[in-house]
Amino acid sequence: MKNIAALQKVVTAALPDVEPTTAELDAIDVELPLILAEVELLDAQIITLDRAPNELDGRRIPRARRRVLAARRALANRPGSPEAA
């Protein structure tokens, strides 16, 4: 019986275990309020998929949208951001 082996080189090389740099972690910290606000909005939208929206859901989604917009505004107005220039 013949062994079957790949005749081509490996297409994807194994990536080394690389930790995020300090600059990358700082960028995540800066964007964390926006990330959390977007997760909250997504959670509010997912809740309404399973059932008919009630009065609380009717207030939860717009509140979450306002928090996302406020977080985006704060991030854009941050000194040193490209949008603030």
Beta strands, then each sheet from edge to edge (+ up, - down):
end
